[in-house]
Every structure is written in C-alpha cells, then in structure tokens.
Amino acid sequence: MTDLSTTTNTDSTDAALDSRVDELLPTLSLAEKAGLMFHAMAFVDPAVIPERDGDPLLPGPVYDFVVTHHVTAMNLVNILKPAQQVRWYNALQVLARQTGSGIPVTVSSDPRSAVAQREGASHRAGSFSAWPEPVGMAATRDAQLAHAFGDTIRQEFQAVGIRLLLGPQVDIATEPRWSRISGTWGGDPELTGTLASAFIKGLQGDVLGPDSVAAMVKHFPGGGPQKDGEDPHFSHGTDQVYPGGHLAEHVAPFRAAIAAGANQVMAYYGKPVGTELEEVAFAFNRQVLTGMLRGDLGFTGIISSDWGVLNDHDIMGDTFVARAWGIEHLDPVSRTQRAIEAGTDQFGGDYASEMIVELVQDARVPESRIDESVRRILREKFRLGLFDASPLSETVAAAVAGRADFVEAGLDAQRRSLTLLTNSTRVAPAGHPSVPVLPLTGRPRVFSTTVDDTLLAEYADVVTDPAAADFAILRLQTPHDHRQTTTFETFFHSGPLDFGDDELADVLDLLFTVPTIVVLNLERPAVVPEIAQRAAALVVEYGSTDHAVLDVLFGRANPEGRLPFQLPASMVDVLAGDLDEPHRFTDPLFDFGFGLSYDENFTANNTKATS
C-alpha cells in the first residue's frame, strides 16, 4: 500500500529543489557552468588552512581550482586528522561562498575503510574504522552487515565533510586475473546487487538528503571482463571482451544499485571489443551511456567519467596519456565534445573548464546541453543540503571518526569474513578421537614470521625455530607479476595467479617441516592446489588484521565466510572458457559459496569442494 503522506512530501521536496535550481541556473556564467562539470583531485595541504575560523582557504592548487576554474567537486587524494580535516573543509566552503555565485564544494573520496592501502583504488582506514574489502563483505553474505557498513561510512565521512563516496564498485569478478577484484562484491551478479543495494541504503538512507553520503556506483557497464585481466588504466589493458555474450549479467547490479537510490554512476575506461557496440571508451560511448544507462536502465542522475580521460597527466612522476581509448587521435577539446554528446555530465580528475567554454562559444555544443548536466549536479548539491549547511565541528569529527563501536564493528566483520577452506585432523594420543587442527587450543608453541610476535604471544608461546613448534602460521598474498613499468602500475597486481616454482618450494618446505596454518589474502582468486593439499589448515581472508585472524584461529570467533567467487584449480582453467561468464569453472578447486565452520560434529575435508 502506498504511503500517500510520504509520496506527497517527496513530491513537495522535489518541486522545491527544482524551483531552487531553476532560480540559480540562469544566474550562472558559462564559465561557472563549465566548472561544475569537473571533479578535480585535491591534495589537503595543512599550510593553506587559515588561523582564524571563518576565513577562506589560502592560495594554493585547491584555491585555484575554485577561483580560477570554478570547480565545485574535489576528490581527496590524502586526508588529515579529523579535527584538522574539518578546519580545511570549513575554510574551503568559505572560499566557495565568497567566489562567484557561491556554489558549495562537494568533497569526495575513494573508499577509506580498509586495512591495506591500494593506490589508485582505495585507502587504508587511518582515523576511520577498518573493515574487510568489499569482496570480504560479500563473503559474509549478510545484507544487514552491508547496510551497517554503509551507515558507518556515512557517519565517519560526513563528520569530516566527505559527502560523496566513489563507490561501491559493483563489477562482477569473472576474469580472476583482473587487479581490481578486491574492491568488488564478488563473482555473482545477484549477490552483488543485493549487498551493494543494502550498502547504498546504509550510505545514503532511504532518500538522498542532508544526512546522506552520496554513492557513485562504478564502473559502468561492469569492468570484470578485461581482456587478459589487464586494467584499462593502462594502454595495454584497453579492451573489455564478451566472448560468451554475458554483458547483461555485468550490467545487472547497476540496475539494482539505481533502484536503491544511487544518483551517480561512473563510466569505466575500457572499450567494448567484439560486440555490436562502438569500440570507444565508455565515457565517450553514446550507445552505452545514453542508450543503455539512460534508456534501458532509466537512470536520471549524474554520469561521471573515470579519472583522466581528457588530458595527459603526471602520476607519481610518470606521464600518462589520457584514457580516451578508441579516440586517442582526437584533441582534448574534441574528446570533451564526444563525451558530452555521449551523455557524460562530469569529468573526473580534471579541471580544464575552459574547454567546455570553447565548445559552447564555437557552437559545437549548445549551452542547453550544458544546462542539462549542470541541473543534475546542482540538484544533488541541494539534496545533500550543501547550500544550507553550517560549519562542521572539530569536536564532533574527532569523536565520530574511528569511534570505538565502529572500530569493533569493523573488526568483527573482519573476523566473520574469514573463510575456512581446509582443516585437517591432528594426531591424537592412543584411545582419543582425532580433532581438527582449528581452532587451536591451549597455548601451543607457534612459529611465524608473518604475524606480529607481540600480539601472537597473547595467544601462544612464540618460538623462533619451526622445528621446535607445534604449529606454524603463514600469511600469504595472492601471487602477481612484479612489473617494473611505472610506479603507479606496481600497485595494480595483475598476471598469473599461481606461485612461481621457487616461492612455492619455500612455502611447501615449511609445510613439510611443521603443521602449518596458511592464511591467504584473496585480493584475486589464487591458484593454490599444492598448498590446499598440504596445509594443516587453509584460511582465506580479504583484508583482516592479525588481531582478527588470530581470534579466529584460536577459536575466539568463528570463520563465517563463504567464498565470494570460485577458486580455479589451475592456470590452464583460468585461460580457458568465456571470461565474461560468472562461475565459469566446471571443476574449481573450491566453488563459489564454499566454506567450513567450527563444529563439534566436524568432518575433515581436504578434497575439491563444491557448494
């Protein structure tokens, strides 16, 4: 039954928002409109924070973005401690109010809730609470937990002025070599749609408003099927391929996210190859943005490009060409025209507003088309309450960011996400039943070079010689190429998923020396049949601290995770089949959804597993 009061209130709010946009839009200069269509990278420099409250931000790059280029969206590259971050934010908004038409700045960020830093994708939590990577949240299969995760981010981000999350990342992990899998919600379209929608509801609330952090869902139409697993940040990873014709499965989670209220969508860098779609990058692809996203999915919000699609940029000391794949031959102004004509509203990682001014003045793009994008952008600013917001409180920010209950909730999610794949039995004295290796009991003698000794000593007697140990604990990372290309690409872990001969030999040597519990970080679906067969127990994690891992290994918490994707049995399997097809492995080492738990009626299982 429809709640008529809610409907009426919503309609009234929408009408009021439209009225405010209608009143403001005609007062903007063309340069101001153009500036609204750019989303610059902002380094938070404490040197530009004024001494007095109420004073504007001092001159520097961010000052120039606002004053010279009229940019009103800033993506934080770094972040200060909460109280100082608030001082920067308040001064930024003072500067914005005193400039031109006084449009407030929307401050955005990549995810900042993880244990580890992933340059170009997400940041470690720092002053915020630390949770598993989204793929670990998928391992919990708990929509209520995903909602709580989003709600925690909402409160922590809002306290320091971050009002837009560049996420969630709802790509489907079908090509296991792809470097961005840890940021996905796994390999299943339906599970991804369910959990990401719950997360968005936690982040934004039921309706986008002054208490929300907005979501920018990415990367449309789904970045999972990257040819050879290479990433389109780089010129050797431009192609997205659909050999099995499974584009619809990759798009499906976006439909769910839009239904959940997502008002922004980011188009990915890649270009579709071997389909009926034009082979140009998605930010320039009218069939994808206007046809699929606006037409088929009915999306009415803001379409953003990914970062750096118009101009060449310096990244970590290296020059990167614009990711204008398929139209590299066009000059930056012509690329901008193509993107606007395709349906892009805002350009990430750039501030070249003069290019849009030139396009309108040269009658290459009508100002009415610019007004369409500006209207969408202004409407969201009004919805978020940015025009009416009071200065943030340093005291509140310091109290909310990293609040004790948030930290504990994140740690609990880390524990819950751990997935137990194998658990052999211990040798028992004569006349006693065999028991599984995990959970460990008492204070065994434990050897480990990959877990903090001081923390481990709270659980076990630490020994420095594996021959003297009852057990060893070995934390491993998913294998990847160690490419010596650019500094930036070293952070994108691509290539084969199996250990090289020498590294595998070292691992197996320890496993043959002492019963070893292997804890494997699955940033991608690793190929580990030899380790799975030989380890005393194999546990996988998706961004968990030593504290969370040890709590599970020693039975203070249960491993509740279920694999969010298949683990292939070999690299031969990885290279076979249609890489755009979800759950394509017919005989995986461990199947999607597999996971063991601690149970008094436990039966050991070291064989291939299917759910």
Buried (B, 14 or more C-beta within 10 A) or exposed (E): EEEEEEEEEEEEBEEEBEEBBEEBBEEBEBBBBBBBBBBBBBEBBEEBBBEEEEBBBBEEEBBEBBBBBBBBBBBBEEBBBBBBBBBBBBBBBBBBBEBBBEBBBBBBBBBBBBBBEBBBBBBBBBBBBBBBBBBBBBBBBBBEBBBBBBBBBBBBBBBBBBBBBBBBBBBBBBBBBBBBBBBBBBBBBEBBBBBBBBBBBBBBBEEBEBEBBBBBBBBBBBBBBBBBBBBBBBEEBBBBBBBBEBBEBBBBBBBBBBEBBBBBBBBBBBBBBEEEBBBBBBBBBBBBBBBBBBEEBEBEBBBBBBBBBBBEBEBEEEEBEBBBBBBBEBEBBBBBBBBBBBBBBBBBBBBBBBBBBBBBEEEBBEBEBBBEBBBBBBBBBBBBBBBEEEBBBBEBBBEBBBBEEBBEBBBBBBBBBBBBBBBBBBEEEEEEEEBBBBBBEEEBBBBBEEBEEEBBEEBBBBBEEBEEBBBBBBBBBBBBBEEEEBEBBBBBBBBBBBBEEEEBEEBBEBBEBBBBBBBBBBBBBBBBBBBBBBBBBBBBBBBBBBBBBBBBBBEEBBBBBBBBBBBBBBBEBBEEBBBBBBBBBEEBBBBBBBBBEBEEEBEBEBEBBEE
